[in-house]
Amino acid sequence: MVLADGYYGGTADAFEFISRRTAHRQGHGLPGTAWESGLPVFQEDLGKGGRFLRARRFETWLPDADGERLFLAGGFCEATGTVPASQALDGVERGEGSLRRAVFTGVPALSDTAASEPGLVGQAAVAAALDAVVALPVLRDGRVVAVAAWYF
């Protein structure tokens, strides 16, 4: 796997140089592990550098068998640490919240008011003082198999 394209801003020349010349094998490194599993993967410490924007919290949400509910499979938050899986299912309703829109449309969704998101998503944003959330659906054979949520 190699990078097709990206945006680096005006201050990340070294990162862009390295990114454009790096290849990942399936099962190796963070990108290769995600490629092999077909699901989002998180790593607790990606470094403490502040020269680039990165999510301050990452969660993986999985739909139940009939696709009507999402449950939190786990994640990591810079403010609160490891985010454990939730056994309680968080109901999914069409059009309600970024994660729910991503599940039902298969299209990325975002909110710049993460605290107003319903359920566990909004609660997590308030607890960690986060402003925005991006929900990225992970598709396999045309079906959403997971939603990766990044908080900023």
trRosetta pair geometry for C-beta under 8 A, 3 or more apart (Angstrom, degrees):
i j d omega theta_ij theta_ji phi_ij phi_ji
1 23 6.8 147 69 -164 44 67
1 24 4.6 -25 60 62 100 95
1 25 7.8 178 16 -83 82 14
1 26 7.5 104 -18 -66 107 66
1 31 6.1 -140 89 141 140 122
1 32 6.9 -176 27 -87 123 70
1 35 5.9 -149 -36 -79 148 154
2 22 7.5 160 -131 90 72 50
2 23 5.0 -35 -82 -106 89 81
2 24 7.7 171 -75 18 41 72
3 6 6.0 -37 -174 -22 126 117
3 19 5.3 42 -28 158 165 89
3 20 5.9 -95 69 -103 128 44
3 22 7.1 55 -12 62 111 85
6 16 7.2 -165 83 -121 115 83
6 19 6.2 -47 35 135 153 149
8 12 4.0 -129 178 75 101 118
8 13 7.4 125 131 -74 140 30
8 15 6.1 172 -141 85 122 105
8 16 4.2 -66 -48 -69 169 112
8 19 7.6 -175 -81 30 125 145
9 12 5.6 78 58 6 90 106
9 52 7.9 178 26 -120 129 81
11 51 6.7 -133 123 -172 116 98
12 15 4.2 -41 178 43 100 119
12 16 5.6 109 114 -27 88 92
12 51 6.8 139 -94 141 88 108
12 52 6.0 58 -95 -85 135 111
13 16 5.8 -57 -147 36 29 111
13 17 6.3 32 155 -23 64 106
14 17 5.6 -51 -148 33 32 115
14 18 6.4 26 156 -13 65 106
15 18 5.9 -57 -147 41 30 107
15 19 6.0 33 155 -23 66 111
15 51 7.9 175 -32 109 136 121
15 52 6.7 53 -52 -58 176 143
16 19 5.6 -56 -141 37 28 113
16 20 6.2 23 163 -17 65 109
17 20 6.4 -63 -151 36 22 105
17 21 6.7 -6 159 3 59 117
18 21 6.2 -82 -151 49 28 97
18 22 5.9 31 158 -36 70 116
19 22 5.9 -57 -139 23 27 114
24 28 6.3 -168 -168 80 76 89
24 29 5.3 -105 -133 60 109 130
24 31 4.4 -128 -59 85 179 117
24 32 4.3 -151 166 -54 106 94
24 35 7.1 147 115 -2 121 141
25 28 4.5 40 66 25 92 125
25 29 8.0 108 46 18 66 101
25 32 5.4 29 82 -121 47 142
26 32 5.4 169 -140 -160 15 90
26 35 5.1 -112 -120 106 75 120
26 36 4.9 119 177 -74 86 89
27 32 5.2 -44 48 148 24 107
27 33 6.4 56 -144 -92 31 52
27 35 7.6 -89 -32 75 44 96
27 36 4.2 73 -72 -63 69 152
28 32 4.1 12 55 76 53 162
28 33 7.4 -147 54 -46 7 72
29 32 4.8 84 54 18 80 106
29 33 6.7 -140 93 -11 36 91
30 33 5.8 -55 -143 33 26 112
30 34 6.6 24 159 -15 62 105
30 41 6.1 -170 -159 95 73 117
30 43 5.5 -84 -96 -20 121 130
31 34 5.9 -58 -151 38 32 109
31 35 6.2 35 151 -22 66 107
32 35 5.3 -50 -144 36 34 117
32 36 6.2 35 156 -20 66 105
33 36 5.8 -53 -146 36 30 110
33 37 6.3 14 160 -6 65 111
33 41 4.9 -37 108 26 111 178
34 37 6.2 -64 -140 46 27 100
34 38 7.9 139 168 -42 55 6
34 39 6.9 -118 -147 81 69 40
34 40 6.3 -5 -130 -133 114 29
34 41 4.4 -135 -75 13 82 108
35 38 7.6 19 178 -69 25 47
37 41 6.3 112 38 -60 141 114
38 138 7.5 130 158 162 65 123
38 140 5.8 49 175 -89 126 130
38 145 7.1 4 137 85 105 153
39 60 6.8 61 165 -155 105 140
39 138 6.2 103 -129 127 49 164
39 145 6.8 -101 -95 116 88 113
39 146 5.1 89 -141 -12 89 157
40 58 7.7 -153 160 171 130 111
40 60 4.7 -172 73 -101 117 109
40 136 7.9 118 -78 81 129 109
40 138 6.1 -140 -34 -52 88 144
40 146 5.8 -148 6 126 97 140
40 148 3.9 139 -83 -86 154 114
42 58 4.8 161 -109 100 131 132
42 60 7.0 -145 -18 -28 110 107
42 74 7.7 -145 36 115 127 92
42 75 5.9 82 -4 -144 165 55
42 76 5.1 -174 146 8 138 111
43 46 5.8 105 86 -70 106 83
43 76 7.8 -58 91 7 22 158
44 76 4.9 -170 -113 -124 64 149
44 82 6.8 -39 -106 -80 121 84
45 48 7.8 -25 -163 -47 94 78
46 54 6.7 -146 86 179 140 160
49 52 7.2 35 113 22 108 84
53 152 7.1 11 -177 -132 107 126
55 58 5.2 95 106 -67 140 88
55 134 7.8 -111 -94 38 117 107
55 150 3.7 -104 -98 -161 140 98
55 151 5.9 92 -165 52 96 46
55 152 6.0 -86 -120 -72 58 72
56 77 7.0 34 138 -156 73 67
56 78 4.7 -79 -165 24 77 122
56 79 6.9 41 159 -20 113 95
56 128 6.9 171 121 151 115 128
56 130 6.1 -168 71 -105 122 110
56 151 5.8 -68 63 98 82 88
56 152 6.2 114 7 -125 96 33
57 75 6.7 56 175 142 78 131
57 76 7.1 -162 -145 99 53 48
57 77 4.1 3 -113 -111 98 83
57 78 6.8 -110 -65 12 64 75
57 79 7.3 -38 -67 22 108 96
57 83 7.3 78 -163 -44 100 138
57 124 6.7 170 157 154 159 117
57 128 5.7 97 -54 96 139 168
57 130 6.0 -73 14 -72 126 154
57 149 7.9 -17 114 114 92 92
57 150 7.4 147 82 -160 58 41
57 151 3.8 4 55 45 104 121
58 75 5.0 -165 99 -159 58 104
58 76 5.6 11 51 51 94 79
58 77 7.8 -168 25 -73 53 52
58 148 7.0 -18 -165 -172 92 93
58 149 7.1 153 -157 83 42 59
58 150 5.7 -8 -105 -105 75 67
58 151 7.5 -141 -64 19 36 79
59 72 6.1 -50 -171 -142 122 97
59 73 7.8 134 176 51 75 70
59 74 7.3 -171 -145 108 67 25
59 75 3.5 -66 -100 -55 55 152
59 83 5.9 -61 -100 94 92 157
59 124 7.4 21 -46 153 144 174
59 148 7.4 156 82 -159 50 47
59 149 4.4 -7 58 56 98 108
59 151 7.8 48 -2 -17 100 104
60 72 7.7 110 79 -164 52 54
60 73 4.4 -48 98 62 99 115
60 74 6.1 3 45 60 99 64
60 75 6.1 168 6 -73 66 86
60 146 5.8 -20 -168 -171 94 124
60 147 7.6 148 -159 76 47 47
60 148 6.0 -22 -103 -103 68 66
60 149 7.7 -166 -76 19 22 79
61 70 4.5 16 171 180 118 121
61 71 6.8 163 -156 78 73 27
61 72 5.8 -40 -103 -99 77 48
61 73 6.5 176 -106 3 19 89
61 90 7.9 -62 -141 50 123 125
61 99 5.9 35 42 -158 165 133
61 146 6.6 142 76 -166 50 67
61 147 4.4 -17 63 60 106 97
61 148 7.9 -169 23 -77 77 20
61 149 6.3 51 -11 -16 113 113
62 70 6.8 146 73 -154 30 69
62 71 5.9 -25 62 60 81 79
62 73 4.9 70 -11 -50 109 121
62 145 7.4 -20 -137 160 83 57
62 146 5.4 -33 -96 -107 69 78
62 147 7.9 -166 -73 21 27 72
63 67 4.8 13 168 -121 140 55
63 68 7.8 113 -167 28 99 29
63 69 7.0 135 -153 80 63 42
63 70 5.7 -46 -93 -96 56 66
63 92 7.4 -17 -121 -23 92 157
63 103 6.1 130 -78 -143 119 123
63 144 6.3 87 -16 103 137 99
63 145 7.4 -115 29 -145 102 25
63 146 7.7 -140 0 -88 78 33
63 147 7.9 82 -42 -12 86 99
64 67 7.0 -133 67 -45 63 17
64 68 6.4 -37 57 50 112 71
64 69 4.7 28 1 61 122 93
64 70 7.6 -135 -15 -83 77 20
64 71 6.7 74 -61 -11 86 107
64 89 6.5 0 -51 -128 129 136
67 92 7.8 -77 155 67 56 151
67 103 7.2 165 -171 172 88 112
67 143 7.9 -107 -90 -165 133 107
67 144 7.4 105 -135 63 111 100
68 91 7.7 -29 144 -149 84 70
68 92 5.9 -179 165 54 40 106
69 89 4.4 28 156 173 143 123
69 90 6.7 150 -171 72 90 42
69 91 5.5 -58 -114 -115 95 41
69 92 5.2 -178 -113 2 31 95
70 89 7.3 144 76 -165 33 78
70 90 5.4 -31 76 69 85 96
70 92 5.2 95 -11 -63 90 114
70 99 6.2 -93 33 145 174 125
70 100 7.5 -130 -7 -86 131 66
70 103 6.3 -128 -65 -69 119 151
70 147 6.7 -30 -131 27 138 126
71 85 7.5 41 144 -175 103 89
71 86 5.8 -148 -171 80 83 89
71 87 7.6 1 -161 -147 132 16
71 88 7.6 168 -130 90 99 36
71 89 5.0 -65 -78 -112 101 66
71 90 6.5 146 -101 15 45 80
72 75 7.3 -71 -171 -6 101 107
72 83 7.1 -91 171 145 127 112
72 85 5.9 171 107 -150 77 47
72 86 3.9 59 48 15 110 109
72 90 7.0 61 -28 -6 90 124
72 120 6.2 -96 -45 122 133 158
73 85 5.4 -20 -161 -114 30 101
73 146 7.4 -43 7 -132 145 111
74 82 7.4 -22 -167 -179 101 88
74 83 5.8 146 -168 91 50 80
74 84 6.3 -39 -114 -160 85 23
74 85 4.7 -41 -57 -63 86 75
75 82 7.8 152 88 -166 44 50
75 83 3.8 -1 64 53 85 130
75 149 7.6 -46 -96 63 152 94
76 81 7.2 -64 -150 168 71 33
76 82 5.9 -35 -107 -109 72 47
76 83 6.1 -133 -66 6 19 91
77 80 4.4 17 86 47 130 87
77 81 6.4 -2 63 40 81 22
77 82 7.9 -129 26 -34 75 2
77 83 5.6 86 -15 -52 101 106
77 124 7.4 -146 -84 -172 143 106
77 128 5.4 -111 -171 -99 132 149
77 151 7.7 3 -118 52 94 132
78 128 7.8 106 60 -163 71 125
79 127 7.6 164 104 124 132 77
79 128 4.0 153 51 -141 142 91
79 129 6.9 149 -99 34 163 89
80 83 7.2 70 91 -78 113 79
80 127 6.6 18 -55 132 145 115
80 128 5.8 -95 -13 -87 109 104
83 124 7.5 23 -125 -130 133 132
86 89 7.9 154 116 -77 103 25
86 90 7.2 43 99 -30 146 102
86 120 6.6 -79 -52 -109 169 163
90 119 4.8 108 -155 169 116 151
90 120 5.2 -93 -89 10 143 115
90 121 7.8 119 171 -21 160 86
91 119 7.5 -174 46 -79 71 145
92 96 7.9 167 -170 62 45 103
92 99 7.8 -104 -115 115 97 94
92 100 5.0 163 -153 -122 79 93
92 103 5.7 -55 -152 76 143 155
92 104 7.4 163 162 -47 117 102
93 96 4.4 30 78 19 98 133
93 100 6.1 -6 59 -157 48 150
94 100 6.9 -174 -116 156 16 112
94 104 5.2 116 -117 -118 77 173
95 100 7.0 -35 50 114 16 118
95 101 6.3 50 -116 -87 32 89
95 104 7.6 -56 -36 59 51 150
96 100 4.9 7 71 66 67 162
96 101 7.9 -179 51 -45 27 78
96 118 5.6 -3 160 9 106 146
97 100 4.6 83 67 14 90 109
97 101 6.9 -157 94 -9 43 87
97 111 7.5 -55 -154 -36 57 148
97 117 4.8 82 -134 -157 105 84
97 118 4.7 -105 -55 29 129 94
97 119 7.2 -46 -59 28 166 102
97 121 6.1 127 -167 51 135 148
97 122 7.9 -106 -115 -37 122 100
98 101 5.8 -55 -146 35 30 109
98 102 6.4 30 156 -20 65 106
98 109 4.1 -179 -155 113 75 110
98 110 5.9 36 -130 -117 135 12
98 111 4.7 -122 -47 -15 125 106
98 117 6.2 -52 14 -114 96 123
98 121 7.2 -168 48 171 95 159
98 133 5.5 173 52 99 154 108
98 134 7.4 -120 170 -140 146 18
98 135 4.2 160 140 -5 98 125
98 149 7.6 115 100 -123 116 102
99 102 5.7 -55 -150 35 32 113
99 103 6.5 33 153 -20 65 105
99 109 7.4 -142 -54 65 19 124
99 117 7.6 75 3 -169 97 131
99 121 5.8 -167 -5 -70 127 147
99 133 7.9 -44 -43 140 87 134
99 135 4.6 -168 -89 -118 51 144
99 147 5.2 118 -150 126 87 155
99 149 6.0 -31 -85 -81 110 122
100 103 5.7 -51 -149 33 32 112
100 104 6.4 13 161 -4 66 111
100 118 7.8 10 -14 50 134 119
101 104 6.3 -68 -143 47 28 98
101 105 5.6 -4 171 7 69 120
101 107 7.6 -52 143 70 91 87
101 109 4.1 105 85 -83 119 160
101 135 7.1 124 64 70 86 141
102 105 6.6 -68 -126 51 19 90
102 106 7.4 69 180 -100 53 10
102 107 6.8 -124 -124 75 57 44
102 108 6.3 7 -113 -129 107 29
102 109 4.6 -127 -55 13 85 107
102 135 3.9 -134 -24 126 146 116
102 136 6.8 -101 -146 -77 144 2
102 137 4.5 -179 170 -51 95 94
102 144 7.3 135 137 -132 76 145
102 147 5.0 112 102 -129 131 123
103 106 8.0 7 177 -64 17 48
103 137 6.6 159 -85 -103 35 114
103 144 5.3 180 -141 105 56 162
103 147 5.9 -66 -66 -54 84 134
105 109 7.3 104 47 -54 128 114
105 137 7.8 -159 78 -24 68 149
106 137 5.2 -131 -145 93 43 162
106 139 6.1 52 -154 -83 106 121
106 144 5.6 -144 -99 -59 76 104
107 137 7.0 33 19 16 12 126
108 134 6.6 -2 -175 -178 110 92
108 135 6.5 164 -156 86 59 58
108 136 5.0 -8 -109 -107 100 63
108 137 6.8 -138 -74 11 51 78
109 134 7.7 165 88 -157 43 49
109 135 4.7 -4 60 56 88 109
110 132 6.6 12 -177 180 102 105
110 133 6.7 -179 -148 93 61 51
110 134 4.6 -16 -102 -107 100 68
110 135 6.9 -171 -78 18 46 71
111 114 5.7 132 95 -81 107 52
111 116 7.2 -135 170 65 136 93
111 117 5.8 150 65 -69 161 103
111 132 6.4 -178 93 -150 54 65
111 133 5.3 9 51 51 94 89
112 131 6.6 -9 -174 149 64 93
112 132 4.7 -23 -123 -102 50 106
113 116 4.4 12 130 19 112 117
113 117 7.7 164 106 -34 68 72
113 131 7.6 -47 -106 -176 32 63
113 132 7.6 13 -21 -98 20 60
114 117 5.5 -27 -165 -7 50 118
114 121 7.1 -115 -169 153 84 91
114 122 6.8 172 152 -112 59 55
114 125 3.6 -172 126 -124 108 152
114 130 5.2 -33 74 108 151 96
114 131 6.0 111 15 131 109 19
114 132 5.4 165 -36 -129 108 8
114 133 4.2 111 -110 -21 109 100
114 151 6.0 80 -135 -133 164 98
115 122 5.6 69 -176 -158 33 84
115 125 4.7 -140 -77 109 53 118
115 126 4.9 90 -131 -72 98 81
115 130 7.7 161 -56 74 79 66
115 131 7.9 -34 -16 -124 95 35
116 122 6.1 -89 113 -119 7 123
117 121 4.0 -67 122 107 134 114
117 122 4.0 -171 71 -62 68 83
117 125 6.4 101 31 1 113 140
117 133 6.2 -7 -43 29 151 147
118 121 6.8 46 70 47 46 106
118 122 5.9 30 -68 -8 3 125
119 122 6.5 113 58 23 37 94
119 123 7.0 -71 141 -2 37 106
120 123 5.4 -58 -141 41 35 115
120 124 6.0 39 160 -24 69 105
121 124 6.1 -56 -152 33 25 109
121 125 6.6 24 152 -18 61 108
121 133 6.4 42 -178 -119 113 176
121 149 6.8 -124 -123 -154 107 159
122 125 5.6 -54 -147 35 34 113
122 126 6.4 33 156 -18 67 104
123 126 5.9 -55 -150 36 30 109
123 127 6.3 29 155 -19 65 110
124 127 5.8 -57 -145 37 30 112
124 128 6.3 0 165 6 66 113
124 130 7.5 -6 124 30 77 131
124 151 7.2 -134 121 -59 110 156
125 128 6.6 -74 -143 51 23 90
125 130 4.4 -101 -144 66 72 100
125 131 7.7 164 -168 -35 112 8
125 133 6.5 -87 -81 -47 127 117
125 151 6.1 -164 -101 -136 83 132
126 129 7.5 21 -173 -75 29 40
128 151 7.0 83 84 119 135 151
130 133 7.2 74 128 -64 126 83
130 151 4.2 4 -178 168 157 120
130 152 6.6 120 -164 73 98 25
131 152 6.2 -47 60 97 90 74
132 151 7.0 156 85 -155 49 54
132 152 4.6 -10 61 56 100 100
133 149 5.8 -10 -169 -170 109 99
133 150 6.9 154 -155 80 56 46
133 151 5.1 -23 -98 -98 79 71
133 152 7.6 -174 -78 17 32 73
134 149 7.2 158 78 -153 48 49
134 150 4.7 -8 54 58 99 99
134 152 7.5 43 -9 -12 100 109
135 147 5.4 -5 -170 -179 97 117
135 148 7.5 154 -156 78 46 46
135 149 5.3 -13 -102 -101 72 79
136 147 6.8 149 72 -162 42 62
136 148 4.6 -17 61 61 101 97
136 149 7.8 -175 21 -77 71 32
136 150 7.3 30 -4 -2 111 104
137 144 4.7 -66 -162 -122 117 110
137 146 7.6 148 -160 87 50 47
137 147 5.5 -33 -101 -103 56 79
138 144 6.9 97 63 -156 51 64
138 145 5.6 -66 99 63 96 84
138 146 4.2 3 44 62 125 90
138 147 6.9 -156 8 -81 82 27
138 148 6.4 78 -40 -18 108 96
139 142 6.5 2 -176 -118 115 12
139 143 6.6 145 -151 70 72 29
139 144 6.0 -47 -94 -91 67 49
139 145 7.0 119 -138 7 19 87
140 143 6.1 -32 68 62 67 83
140 145 4.6 15 16 -19 113 137
144 147 6.8 15 180 -61 120 85
